[in-house]
């Protein structure tokens, strides 16, 4: 039962910190689930996140897999509730207040101040997952070079074309499978 309580504590706090979306809390989520509680490994965390990006619907539903890995179906349900309910409740309350502040200079200042915070948190999340997914000290330089090259190609495609990101994830997975196995 203590695993369930720990899961709820970790994911409820992450829910309230997820300003700008789940990607914003990826570094903290990785730290809590991999380094502190050892619920998953670096590789498992990156794979879970990748599955969430590929699956339809909200990408952070992948956190349910962590709960399942830790405590079965009870853990999955606990994480689902803990990660999504607090943020939903907070959004409901804030949206009510937000509408009443329409035209206020405070509202504009808050919006302008939050933008760089959200962007910074999202970049930190991208770095945390990308570092784990692209470089593994246990693997040789050849394998790391291949994963870094796949990552660079995906970044270039996403930057210079209008390709669907899900296709780049799928293509990267296929390329990794073919080149690394």
Secondary structure, DSSP 8 states (H G I E B T S, - for coil): -HHHHHHHHHHHHHHHH-TTSGGGGHHHHHIIIIIIS-SS-HHHHHHHHHHHHHSSS-GGGGHHHHHHHHHHHHHHHHHHHHHHHHHHHHHHHHHHHHHHTTT-HHHHHHHHHHHHHHHHHHHHHHHHHHHHHH--TTS-HHHHHHHHHHHHHHHHHHHHS---HHHHHHHHHHHHHHHH-
